[in-house]
Amino acid sequence: MLLSGGIDSATALLLAKETYNVRALTFEYHGVAASELKSARAIASWAGIAEHRFVRVPDLREAADIPGARFDGLPSTYIPLRNSVFYSFAASYGEEVRASAIVGGHNRDDATVFADVSQEFFASLEKAFRMGSPIQRRLKLRLLRPLQNLTKAQVVRLASMRGVPLGLTWSCHRDGRRHCWKCAGCLSRRAAFEKAGVEDPLTARGGKVT
């Protein structure tokens, strides 16, 4: 399970646990908020994940942190070929522990912005992993996205109904003890909760994660 500290991955984790014995993988890349990593740890602990591995990729940067680079039409939080990198690490880890699936928490809204969230991308990547490894072919490795047909608001509604600890999740692109409620991540979170008709436990606490 690719686990960040966000709502989507926490919800996908809960769904994955219904079928699989889950191990979690979290990435520490350049500029990632320490609070997001803290939330990932808290979510894994809540879910009772026995093995939670952190991979450090300090040279992987968001577009806003890459001097002189141009990524026209893409948000400042875009990381070049992010999912190619993350899922390759996950496939390697999966081969090590003989995992039959890799689970990601991408929702339908993500695919409207990022090309590496499309069905075509994941189908091709799954095929590439199987072609590149006899172990993956034998395991019939699958790349699963249980939230792929849900909007962010629908994910929030589902998470609320299923008891996902939304108060543990982190959405802010900035670091600190509280959400800033000004960045794209915070604004997206607020809009999703409003559209879902669900009260955000963080709003009541001023954005501070428990």
mmCIF file of the C-alpha atoms, coordinates in Angstrom:
data_MODEL
# 
_entry.id   MODEL 
# 
loop_
_atom_site.group_PDB 
_atom_site.id 
_atom_site.type_symbol 
_atom_site.label_atom_id 
_atom_site.label_alt_id 
_atom_site.label_comp_id 
_atom_site.label_asym_id 
_atom_site.label_entity_id 
_atom_site.label_seq_id 
_atom_site.pdbx_PDB_ins_code 
_atom_site.Cartn_x 
_atom_site.Cartn_y 
_atom_site.Cartn_z 
_atom_site.occupancy 
_atom_site.B_iso_or_equiv 
_atom_site.pdbx_formal_charge 
_atom_site.auth_seq_id 
_atom_site.auth_comp_id 
_atom_site.auth_asym_id 
_atom_site.auth_atom_id 
_atom_site.pdbx_PDB_model_num 
ATOM 1   C CA . MET A 1 1   ? 0.000   0.000   0.000   1.00 0.00 ? 1   MET A CA 1 
ATOM 2   C CA . LEU A 1 2   ? 1.384   3.368   -1.050  1.00 0.00 ? 2   LEU A CA 1 
ATOM 3   C CA . LEU A 1 3   ? 0.590   5.383   2.064   1.00 0.00 ? 3   LEU A CA 1 
ATOM 4   C CA . SER A 1 4   ? 0.837   9.137   2.376   1.00 0.00 ? 4   SER A CA 1 
ATOM 5   C CA . GLY A 1 5   ? -0.761  11.010  5.234   1.00 0.00 ? 5   GLY A CA 1 
ATOM 6   C CA . GLY A 1 6   ? -3.790  11.997  3.181   1.00 0.00 ? 6   GLY A CA 1 
ATOM 7   C CA . ILE A 1 7   ? -7.463  11.101  3.084   1.00 0.00 ? 7   ILE A CA 1 
ATOM 8   C CA . ASP A 1 8   ? -7.308  9.052   -0.128  1.00 0.00 ? 8   ASP A CA 1 
ATOM 9   C CA . SER A 1 9   ? -4.556  6.686   0.936   1.00 0.00 ? 9   SER A CA 1 
ATOM 10  C CA . ALA A 1 10  ? -6.058  6.250   4.411   1.00 0.00 ? 10  ALA A CA 1 
ATOM 11  C CA . THR A 1 11  ? -9.379  5.269   2.833   1.00 0.00 ? 11  THR A CA 1 
ATOM 12  C CA . ALA A 1 12  ? -7.747  2.968   0.279   1.00 0.00 ? 12  ALA A CA 1 
ATOM 13  C CA . LEU A 1 13  ? -5.797  1.348   3.116   1.00 0.00 ? 13  LEU A CA 1 
ATOM 14  C CA . LEU A 1 14  ? -9.006  0.510   4.950   1.00 0.00 ? 14  LEU A CA 1 
ATOM 15  C CA . LEU A 1 15  ? -10.455 -1.050  1.798   1.00 0.00 ? 15  LEU A CA 1 
ATOM 16  C CA . ALA A 1 16  ? -7.269  -2.988  1.043   1.00 0.00 ? 16  ALA A CA 1 
ATOM 17  C CA . LYS A 1 17  ? -7.251  -4.486  4.539   1.00 0.00 ? 17  LYS A CA 1 
ATOM 18  C CA . GLU A 1 18  ? -10.575 -6.183  3.780   1.00 0.00 ? 18  GLU A CA 1 
ATOM 19  C CA . THR A 1 19  ? -8.812  -8.444  1.272   1.00 0.00 ? 19  THR A CA 1 
ATOM 20  C CA . TYR A 1 20  ? -5.069  -8.315  1.861   1.00 0.00 ? 20  TYR A CA 1 
ATOM 21  C CA . ASN A 1 21  ? -2.427  -8.629  4.519   1.00 0.00 ? 21  ASN A CA 1 
ATOM 22  C CA . VAL A 1 22  ? -1.158  -5.080  4.032   1.00 0.00 ? 22  VAL A CA 1 
ATOM 23  C CA . ARG A 1 23  ? 2.337   -3.661  4.236   1.00 0.00 ? 23  ARG A CA 1 
ATOM 24  C CA . ALA A 1 24  ? 2.743   0.102   3.884   1.00 0.00 ? 24  ALA A CA 1 
ATOM 25  C CA . LEU A 1 25  ? 5.276   2.137   1.913   1.00 0.00 ? 25  LEU A CA 1 
ATOM 26  C CA . THR A 1 26  ? 5.748   5.880   2.444   1.00 0.00 ? 26  THR A CA 1 
ATOM 27  C CA . PHE A 1 27  ? 8.068   8.213   0.533   1.00 0.00 ? 27  PHE A CA 1 
ATOM 28  C CA . GLU A 1 28  ? 10.197  10.989  1.991   1.00 0.00 ? 28  GLU A CA 1 
ATOM 29  C CA . TYR A 1 29  ? 10.959  13.254  -0.959  1.00 0.00 ? 29  TYR A CA 1 
ATOM 30  C CA . HIS A 1 30  ? 12.386  16.776  -1.054  1.00 0.00 ? 30  HIS A CA 1 
ATOM 31  C CA . GLY A 1 31  ? 10.074  19.237  0.669   1.00 0.00 ? 31  GLY A CA 1 
ATOM 32  C CA . VAL A 1 32  ? 7.481   16.757  1.900   1.00 0.00 ? 32  VAL A CA 1 
ATOM 33  C CA . ALA A 1 33  ? 5.838   18.084  5.054   1.00 0.00 ? 33  ALA A CA 1 
ATOM 34  C CA . ALA A 1 34  ? 7.048   16.400  8.220   1.00 0.00 ? 34  ALA A CA 1 
ATOM 35  C CA . SER A 1 35  ? 3.454   16.528  9.415   1.00 0.00 ? 35  SER A CA 1 
ATOM 36  C CA . GLU A 1 36  ? 2.399   14.392  6.446   1.00 0.00 ? 36  GLU A CA 1 
ATOM 37  C CA . LEU A 1 37  ? 4.938   11.735  7.394   1.00 0.00 ? 37  LEU A CA 1 
ATOM 38  C CA . LYS A 1 38  ? 3.715   11.893  10.984  1.00 0.00 ? 38  LYS A CA 1 
ATOM 39  C CA . SER A 1 39  ? 0.156   11.369  9.758   1.00 0.00 ? 39  SER A CA 1 
ATOM 40  C CA . ALA A 1 40  ? 1.233   8.383   7.654   1.00 0.00 ? 40  ALA A CA 1 
ATOM 41  C CA . ARG A 1 41  ? 2.749   6.795   10.753  1.00 0.00 ? 41  ARG A CA 1 
ATOM 42  C CA . ALA A 1 42  ? -0.390  7.491   12.767  1.00 0.00 ? 42  ALA A CA 1 
ATOM 43  C CA . ILE A 1 43  ? -2.669  6.033   10.088  1.00 0.00 ? 43  ILE A CA 1 
ATOM 44  C CA . ALA A 1 44  ? -0.537  2.894   9.768   1.00 0.00 ? 44  ALA A CA 1 
ATOM 45  C CA . SER A 1 45  ? -0.615  2.480   13.537  1.00 0.00 ? 45  SER A CA 1 
ATOM 46  C CA . TRP A 1 46  ? -4.396  2.947   13.615  1.00 0.00 ? 46  TRP A CA 1 
ATOM 47  C CA . ALA A 1 47  ? -4.782  0.302   10.901  1.00 0.00 ? 47  ALA A CA 1 
ATOM 48  C CA . GLY A 1 48  ? -2.519  -2.136  12.735  1.00 0.00 ? 48  GLY A CA 1 
ATOM 49  C CA . ILE A 1 49  ? 0.038   -2.353  9.927   1.00 0.00 ? 49  ILE A CA 1 
ATOM 50  C CA . ALA A 1 50  ? 2.875   -4.576  11.081  1.00 0.00 ? 50  ALA A CA 1 
ATOM 51  C CA . GLU A 1 51  ? 5.440   -3.420  8.504   1.00 0.00 ? 51  GLU A CA 1 
ATOM 52  C CA . HIS A 1 52  ? 5.658   0.227   7.447   1.00 0.00 ? 52  HIS A CA 1 
ATOM 53  C CA . ARG A 1 53  ? 8.683   1.074   5.338   1.00 0.00 ? 53  ARG A CA 1 
ATOM 54  C CA . PHE A 1 54  ? 9.918   4.585   4.522   1.00 0.00 ? 54  PHE A CA 1 
ATOM 55  C CA . VAL A 1 55  ? 11.891  5.246   1.331   1.00 0.00 ? 55  VAL A CA 1 
ATOM 56  C CA . ARG A 1 56  ? 14.012  8.395   1.155   1.00 0.00 ? 56  ARG A CA 1 
ATOM 57  C CA . VAL A 1 57  ? 14.326  9.997   -2.270  1.00 0.00 ? 57  VAL A CA 1 
ATOM 58  C CA . PRO A 1 58  ? 15.713  13.468  -1.422  1.00 0.00 ? 58  PRO A CA 1 
ATOM 59  C CA . ASP A 1 59  ? 16.430  14.377  -5.042  1.00 0.00 ? 59  ASP A CA 1 
ATOM 60  C CA . LEU A 1 60  ? 12.793  13.972  -6.069  1.00 0.00 ? 60  LEU A CA 1 
ATOM 61  C CA . ARG A 1 61  ? 11.296  17.468  -6.093  1.00 0.00 ? 61  ARG A CA 1 
ATOM 62  C CA . GLU A 1 62  ? 8.049   19.238  -6.844  1.00 0.00 ? 62  GLU A CA 1 
ATOM 63  C CA . ALA A 1 63  ? 8.011   21.494  -9.898  1.00 0.00 ? 63  ALA A CA 1 
ATOM 64  C CA . ALA A 1 64  ? 8.118   24.640  -7.756  1.00 0.00 ? 64  ALA A CA 1 
ATOM 65  C CA . ASP A 1 65  ? 11.421  23.497  -6.222  1.00 0.00 ? 65  ASP A CA 1 
ATOM 66  C CA . ILE A 1 66  ? 13.238  22.758  -9.497  1.00 0.00 ? 66  ILE A CA 1 
ATOM 67  C CA . PRO A 1 67  ? 15.164  25.888  -10.576 1.00 0.00 ? 67  PRO A CA 1 
ATOM 68  C CA . GLY A 1 68  ? 14.843  26.752  -14.257 1.00 0.00 ? 68  GLY A CA 1 
ATOM 69  C CA . ALA A 1 69  ? 12.559  23.844  -15.146 1.00 0.00 ? 69  ALA A CA 1 
ATOM 70  C CA . ARG A 1 70  ? 9.314   24.451  -17.055 1.00 0.00 ? 70  ARG A CA 1 
ATOM 71  C CA . PHE A 1 71  ? 6.173   22.407  -16.552 1.00 0.00 ? 71  PHE A CA 1 
ATOM 72  C CA . ASP A 1 72  ? 3.592   24.436  -18.413 1.00 0.00 ? 72  ASP A CA 1 
ATOM 73  C CA . GLY A 1 73  ? -0.008  23.723  -17.495 1.00 0.00 ? 73  GLY A CA 1 
ATOM 74  C CA . LEU A 1 74  ? 0.872   21.603  -14.479 1.00 0.00 ? 74  LEU A CA 1 
ATOM 75  C CA . PRO A 1 75  ? 0.454   22.587  -10.808 1.00 0.00 ? 75  PRO A CA 1 
ATOM 76  C CA . SER A 1 76  ? 3.444   23.622  -8.716  1.00 0.00 ? 76  SER A CA 1 
ATOM 77  C CA . THR A 1 77  ? 3.084   20.383  -6.733  1.00 0.00 ? 77  THR A CA 1 
ATOM 78  C CA . TYR A 1 78  ? 3.719   18.247  -9.828  1.00 0.00 ? 78  TYR A CA 1 
ATOM 79  C CA . ILE A 1 79  ? 6.635   15.820  -9.430  1.00 0.00 ? 79  ILE A CA 1 
ATOM 80  C CA . PRO A 1 80  ? 8.119   14.632  -12.760 1.00 0.00 ? 80  PRO A CA 1 
ATOM 81  C CA . LEU A 1 81  ? 7.016   11.023  -13.384 1.00 0.00 ? 81  LEU A CA 1 
ATOM 82  C CA . ARG A 1 82  ? 6.113   10.672  -9.724  1.00 0.00 ? 82  ARG A CA 1 
ATOM 83  C CA . ASN A 1 83  ? 4.004   7.535   -10.058 1.00 0.00 ? 83  ASN A CA 1 
ATOM 84  C CA . SER A 1 84  ? 6.563   5.825   -12.290 1.00 0.00 ? 84  SER A CA 1 
ATOM 85  C CA . VAL A 1 85  ? 9.109   6.316   -9.512  1.00 0.00 ? 85  VAL A CA 1 
ATOM 86  C CA . PHE A 1 86  ? 6.838   5.449   -6.587  1.00 0.00 ? 86  PHE A CA 1 
ATOM 87  C CA . TYR A 1 87  ? 5.339   2.348   -8.133  1.00 0.00 ? 87  TYR A CA 1 
ATOM 88  C CA . SER A 1 88  ? 8.745   1.085   -9.252  1.00 0.00 ? 88  SER A CA 1 
ATOM 89  C CA . PHE A 1 89  ? 9.939   1.224   -5.651  1.00 0.00 ? 89  PHE A CA 1 
ATOM 90  C CA . ALA A 1 90  ? 6.708   -0.465  -4.570  1.00 0.00 ? 90  ALA A CA 1 
ATOM 91  C CA . ALA A 1 91  ? 7.130   -3.224  -7.179  1.00 0.00 ? 91  ALA A CA 1 
ATOM 92  C CA . SER A 1 92  ? 10.660  -3.879  -5.951  1.00 0.00 ? 92  SER A CA 1 
ATOM 93  C CA . TYR A 1 93  ? 9.467   -4.038  -2.345  1.00 0.00 ? 93  TYR A CA 1 
ATOM 94  C CA . GLY A 1 94  ? 6.539   -6.199  -3.456  1.00 0.00 ? 94  GLY A CA 1 
ATOM 95  C CA . GLU A 1 95  ? 8.838   -8.655  -5.181  1.00 0.00 ? 95  GLU A CA 1 
ATOM 96  C CA . GLU A 1 96  ? 10.929  -8.867  -2.034  1.00 0.00 ? 96  GLU A CA 1 
ATOM 97  C CA . VAL A 1 97  ? 7.909   -9.858  0.097   1.00 0.00 ? 97  VAL A CA 1 
ATOM 98  C CA . ARG A 1 98  ? 6.065   -11.682 -2.718  1.00 0.00 ? 98  ARG A CA 1 
ATOM 99  C CA . ALA A 1 99  ? 3.111   -9.291  -2.810  1.00 0.00 ? 99  ALA A CA 1 
ATOM 100 C CA . SER A 1 100 ? 0.379   -9.999  -5.341  1.00 0.00 ? 100 SER A CA 1 
ATOM 101 C CA . ALA A 1 101 ? -0.860  -6.405  -5.565  1.00 0.00 ? 101 ALA A CA 1 
ATOM 102 C CA . ILE A 1 102 ? 0.165   -2.785  -5.132  1.00 0.00 ? 102 ILE A CA 1 
ATOM 103 C CA . VAL A 1 103 ? -2.588  -0.448  -3.951  1.00 0.00 ? 103 VAL A CA 1 
ATOM 104 C CA . GLY A 1 104 ? -2.746  3.307   -4.519  1.00 0.00 ? 104 GLY A CA 1 
ATOM 105 C CA . GLY A 1 105 ? -5.288  5.851   -3.329  1.00 0.00 ? 105 GLY A CA 1 
ATOM 106 C CA . HIS A 1 106 ? -5.797  7.838   -6.533  1.00 0.00 ? 106 HIS A CA 1 
ATOM 107 C CA . ASN A 1 107 ? -9.274  9.287   -7.028  1.00 0.00 ? 107 ASN A CA 1 
ATOM 108 C CA . ARG A 1 108 ? -11.144 10.281  -10.188 1.00 0.00 ? 108 ARG A CA 1 
ATOM 109 C CA . ASP A 1 109 ? -10.290 13.966  -9.817  1.00 0.00 ? 109 ASP A CA 1 
ATOM 110 C CA . ASP A 1 110 ? -6.553  13.193  -9.913  1.00 0.00 ? 110 ASP A CA 1 
ATOM 111 C CA . ALA A 1 111 ? -6.853  11.814  -13.437 1.00 0.00 ? 111 ALA A CA 1 
ATOM 112 C CA . THR A 1 112 ? -8.135  15.166  -14.719 1.00 0.00 ? 112 THR A CA 1 
ATOM 113 C CA . VAL A 1 113 ? -4.802  16.794  -13.808 1.00 0.00 ? 113 VAL A CA 1 
ATOM 114 C CA . PHE A 1 114 ? -2.094  14.130  -13.962 1.00 0.00 ? 114 PHE A CA 1 
ATOM 115 C CA . ALA A 1 115 ? -1.446  11.826  -16.922 1.00 0.00 ? 115 ALA A CA 1 
ATOM 116 C CA . ASP A 1 116 ? 0.236   9.228   -14.716 1.00 0.00 ? 116 ASP A CA 1 
ATOM 117 C CA . VAL A 1 117 ? -3.050  8.440   -12.965 1.00 0.00 ? 117 VAL A CA 1 
ATOM 118 C CA . SER A 1 118 ? -4.893  7.218   -16.050 1.00 0.00 ? 118 SER A CA 1 
ATOM 119 C CA . GLN A 1 119 ? -6.127  3.683   -16.594 1.00 0.00 ? 119 GLN A CA 1 
ATOM 120 C CA . GLU A 1 120 ? -3.876  3.419   -19.647 1.00 0.00 ? 120 GLU A CA 1 
ATOM 121 C CA . PHE A 1 121 ? -0.814  4.398   -17.630 1.00 0.00 ? 121 PHE A CA 1 
ATOM 122 C CA . PHE A 1 122 ? -1.404  1.808   -14.933 1.00 0.00 ? 122 PHE A CA 1 
ATOM 123 C CA . ALA A 1 123 ? -2.251  -0.934  -17.415 1.00 0.00 ? 123 ALA A CA 1 
ATOM 124 C CA . SER A 1 124 ? 1.024   -0.281  -19.226 1.00 0.00 ? 124 SER A CA 1 
ATOM 125 C CA . LEU A 1 125 ? 3.004   -0.104  -15.980 1.00 0.00 ? 125 LEU A CA 1 
ATOM 126 C CA . GLU A 1 126 ? 1.534   -3.366  -14.725 1.00 0.00 ? 126 GLU A CA 1 
ATOM 127 C CA . LYS A 1 127 ? 2.467   -5.008  -18.007 1.00 0.00 ? 127 LYS A CA 1 
ATOM 128 C CA . ALA A 1 128 ? 5.999   -3.591  -17.802 1.00 0.00 ? 128 ALA A CA 1 
ATOM 129 C CA . PHE A 1 129 ? 6.513   -4.932  -14.284 1.00 0.00 ? 129 PHE A CA 1 
ATOM 130 C CA . ARG A 1 130 ? 5.389   -8.394  -15.335 1.00 0.00 ? 130 ARG A CA 1 
ATOM 131 C CA . MET A 1 131 ? 7.601   -8.291  -18.421 1.00 0.00 ? 131 MET A CA 1 
ATOM 132 C CA . GLY A 1 132 ? 10.594  -7.208  -16.360 1.00 0.00 ? 132 GLY A CA 1 
ATOM 133 C CA . SER A 1 133 ? 10.344  -9.849  -13.670 1.00 0.00 ? 133 SER A CA 1 
ATOM 134 C CA . PRO A 1 134 ? 9.621   -13.592 -13.797 1.00 0.00 ? 134 PRO A CA 1 
ATOM 135 C CA . ILE A 1 135 ? 8.580   -13.339 -10.144 1.00 0.00 ? 135 ILE A CA 1 
ATOM 136 C CA . GLN A 1 136 ? 5.985   -10.673 -10.949 1.00 0.00 ? 136 GLN A CA 1 
ATOM 137 C CA . ARG A 1 137 ? 4.696   -12.785 -13.818 1.00 0.00 ? 137 ARG A CA 1 
ATOM 138 C CA . ARG A 1 138 ? 4.315   -15.753 -11.515 1.00 0.00 ? 138 ARG A CA 1 
ATOM 139 C CA . LEU A 1 139 ? 2.591   -13.644 -8.878  1.00 0.00 ? 139 LEU A CA 1 
ATOM 140 C CA . LYS A 1 140 ? 0.424   -11.995 -11.561 1.00 0.00 ? 140 LYS A CA 1 
ATOM 141 C CA . LEU A 1 141 ? 1.087   -8.641  -9.926  1.00 0.00 ? 141 LEU A CA 1 
ATOM 142 C CA . ARG A 1 142 ? -1.817  -6.199  -10.082 1.00 0.00 ? 142 ARG A CA 1 
ATOM 143 C CA . LEU A 1 143 ? -1.889  -2.426  -9.597  1.00 0.00 ? 143 LEU A CA 1 
ATOM 144 C CA . LEU A 1 144 ? -5.119  -1.592  -7.787  1.00 0.00 ? 144 LEU A CA 1 
ATOM 145 C CA . ARG A 1 145 ? -6.833  1.754   -7.316  1.00 0.00 ? 145 ARG A CA 1 
ATOM 146 C CA . PRO A 1 146 ? -10.033 1.180   -5.321  1.00 0.00 ? 146 PRO A CA 1 
ATOM 147 C CA . LEU A 1 147 ? -10.971 4.884   -5.419  1.00 0.00 ? 147 LEU A CA 1 
ATOM 148 C CA . GLN A 1 148 ? -10.398 5.469   -9.129  1.00 0.00 ? 148 GLN A CA 1 
ATOM 149 C CA . ASN A 1 149 ? -14.097 6.013   -9.910  1.00 0.00 ? 149 ASN A CA 1 
ATOM 150 C CA . LEU A 1 150 ? -14.807 8.298   -6.940  1.00 0.00 ? 150 LEU A CA 1 
ATOM 151 C CA . THR A 1 151 ? -14.437 12.068  -6.738  1.00 0.00 ? 151 THR A CA 1 
ATOM 152 C CA . LYS A 1 152 ? -12.631 13.596  -3.773  1.00 0.00 ? 152 LYS A CA 1 
ATOM 153 C CA . ALA A 1 153 ? -15.966 14.473  -2.180  1.00 0.00 ? 153 ALA A CA 1 
ATOM 154 C CA . GLN A 1 154 ? -17.193 10.912  -2.623  1.00 0.00 ? 154 GLN A CA 1 
ATOM 155 C CA . VAL A 1 155 ? -14.009 9.610   -1.008  1.00 0.00 ? 155 VAL A CA 1 
ATOM 156 C CA . VAL A 1 156 ? -14.590 11.898  1.981   1.00 0.00 ? 156 VAL A CA 1 
ATOM 157 C CA . ARG A 1 157 ? -18.163 10.646  2.291   1.00 0.00 ? 157 ARG A CA 1 
ATOM 158 C CA . LEU A 1 158 ? -17.037 7.021   2.078   1.00 0.00 ? 158 LEU A CA 1 
ATOM 159 C CA . ALA A 1 159 ? -14.252 7.598   4.604   1.00 0.00 ? 159 ALA A CA 1 
ATOM 160 C CA . SER A 1 160 ? -16.681 9.190   7.035   1.00 0.00 ? 160 SER A CA 1 
ATOM 161 C CA . MET A 1 161 ? -19.155 6.310   6.678   1.00 0.00 ? 161 MET A CA 1 
ATOM 162 C CA . ARG A 1 162 ? -16.464 3.656   7.135   1.00 0.00 ? 162 ARG A CA 1 
ATOM 163 C CA . GLY A 1 163 ? -14.833 5.207   10.176  1.00 0.00 ? 163 GLY A CA 1 
ATOM 164 C CA . VAL A 1 164 ? -11.550 6.359   8.654   1.00 0.00 ? 164 VAL A CA 1 
ATOM 165 C CA . PRO A 1 165 ? -9.855  8.613   11.259  1.00 0.00 ? 165 PRO A CA 1 
ATOM 166 C CA . LEU A 1 166 ? -10.024 11.800  9.206   1.00 0.00 ? 166 LEU A CA 1 
ATOM 167 C CA . GLY A 1 167 ? -8.641  13.734  12.162  1.00 0.00 ? 167 GLY A CA 1 
ATOM 168 C CA . LEU A 1 168 ? -5.315  11.946  11.658  1.00 0.00 ? 168 LEU A CA 1 
ATOM 169 C CA . THR A 1 169 ? -4.955  12.873  7.980   1.00 0.00 ? 169 THR A CA 1 
ATOM 170 C CA . TRP A 1 170 ? -2.828  15.680  6.560   1.00 0.00 ? 170 TRP A CA 1 
ATOM 171 C CA . SER A 1 171 ? -3.650  17.636  3.378   1.00 0.00 ? 171 SER A CA 1 
ATOM 172 C CA . CYS A 1 172 ? -1.579  20.820  3.664   1.00 0.00 ? 172 CYS A CA 1 
ATOM 173 C CA . HIS A 1 173 ? 1.376   21.387  1.319   1.00 0.00 ? 173 HIS A CA 1 
ATOM 174 C CA . ARG A 1 174 ? 3.110   23.463  3.983   1.00 0.00 ? 174 ARG A CA 1 
ATOM 175 C CA . ASP A 1 175 ? 4.705   22.168  7.143   1.00 0.00 ? 175 ASP A CA 1 
ATOM 176 C CA . GLY A 1 176 ? 3.660   22.991  10.671  1.00 0.00 ? 176 GLY A CA 1 
ATOM 177 C CA . ARG A 1 177 ? 1.425   21.758  13.454  1.00 0.00 ? 177 ARG A CA 1 
ATOM 178 C CA . ARG A 1 178 ? -1.724  23.095  11.791  1.00 0.00 ? 178 ARG A CA 1 
ATOM 179 C CA . HIS A 1 179 ? -3.123  23.298  8.274   1.00 0.00 ? 179 HIS A CA 1 
ATOM 180 C CA . CYS A 1 180 ? -2.690  26.721  6.678   1.00 0.00 ? 180 CYS A CA 1 
ATOM 181 C CA . TRP A 1 181 ? -6.095  26.613  4.888   1.00 0.00 ? 181 TRP A CA 1 
ATOM 182 C CA . LYS A 1 182 ? -4.609  28.695  2.078   1.00 0.00 ? 182 LYS A CA 1 
ATOM 183 C CA . CYS A 1 183 ? -2.633  26.267  -0.113  1.00 0.00 ? 183 CYS A CA 1 
ATOM 184 C CA . ALA A 1 184 ? -4.123  24.128  -2.892  1.00 0.00 ? 184 ALA A CA 1 
ATOM 185 C CA . GLY A 1 185 ? -4.196  21.048  -0.684  1.00 0.00 ? 185 GLY A CA 1 
ATOM 186 C CA . CYS A 1 186 ? -6.113  22.781  2.077   1.00 0.00 ? 186 CYS A CA 1 
ATOM 187 C CA . LEU A 1 187 ? -8.555  24.429  -0.316  1.00 0.00 ? 187 LEU A CA 1 
ATOM 188 C CA . SER A 1 188 ? -9.203  21.110  -2.049  1.00 0.00 ? 188 SER A CA 1 
ATOM 189 C CA . ARG A 1 189 ? -9.815  19.432  1.305   1.00 0.00 ? 189 ARG A CA 1 
ATOM 190 C CA . ARG A 1 190 ? -12.244 22.129  2.435   1.00 0.00 ? 190 ARG A CA 1 
ATOM 191 C CA . ALA A 1 191 ? -14.170 21.989  -0.853  1.00 0.00 ? 191 ALA A CA 1 
ATOM 192 C CA . ALA A 1 192 ? -14.402 18.180  -0.711  1.00 0.00 ? 192 ALA A CA 1 
ATOM 193 C CA . PHE A 1 193 ? -15.792 18.169  2.829   1.00 0.00 ? 193 PHE A CA 1 
ATOM 194 C CA . GLU A 1 194 ? -18.305 20.889  1.986   1.00 0.00 ? 194 GLU A CA 1 
ATOM 195 C CA . LYS A 1 195 ? -19.472 19.069  -1.118  1.00 0.00 ? 195 LYS A CA 1 
ATOM 196 C CA . ALA A 1 196 ? -19.682 15.776  0.779   1.00 0.00 ? 196 ALA A CA 1 
ATOM 197 C CA . GLY A 1 197 ? -21.716 17.383  3.540   1.00 0.00 ? 197 GLY A CA 1 
ATOM 198 C CA . VAL A 1 198 ? -19.300 16.047  6.141   1.00 0.00 ? 198 VAL A CA 1 
ATOM 199 C CA . GLU A 1 199 ? -17.799 18.012  9.033   1.00 0.00 ? 199 GLU A CA 1 
ATOM 200 C CA . ASP A 1 200 ? -14.017 18.070  8.921   1.00 0.00 ? 200 ASP A CA 1 
ATOM 201 C CA . PRO A 1 201 ? -12.652 17.250  12.388  1.00 0.00 ? 201 PRO A CA 1 
ATOM 202 C CA . LEU A 1 202 ? -9.623  19.420  11.631  1.00 0.00 ? 202 LEU A CA 1 
ATOM 203 C CA . THR A 1 203 ? -11.699 22.534  11.002  1.00 0.00 ? 203 THR A CA 1 
ATOM 204 C CA . ALA A 1 204 ? -13.099 22.316  14.498  1.00 0.00 ? 204 ALA A CA 1 
ATOM 205 C CA . ARG A 1 205 ? -9.540  22.189  15.831  1.00 0.00 ? 205 ARG A CA 1 
ATOM 206 C CA . GLY A 1 206 ? -8.166  24.932  13.607  1.00 0.00 ? 206 GLY A CA 1 
ATOM 207 C CA . GLY A 1 207 ? -6.408  22.471  11.327  1.00 0.00 ? 207 GLY A CA 1 
ATOM 208 C CA . LYS A 1 208 ? -4.339  20.702  13.989  1.00 0.00 ? 208 LYS A CA 1 
ATOM 209 C CA . VAL A 1 209 ? -3.918  16.967  13.527  1.00 0.00 ? 209 VAL A CA 1 
ATOM 210 C CA . THR A 1 210 ? -4.545  14.884  16.648  1.00 0.00 ? 210 THR A CA 1 
# 
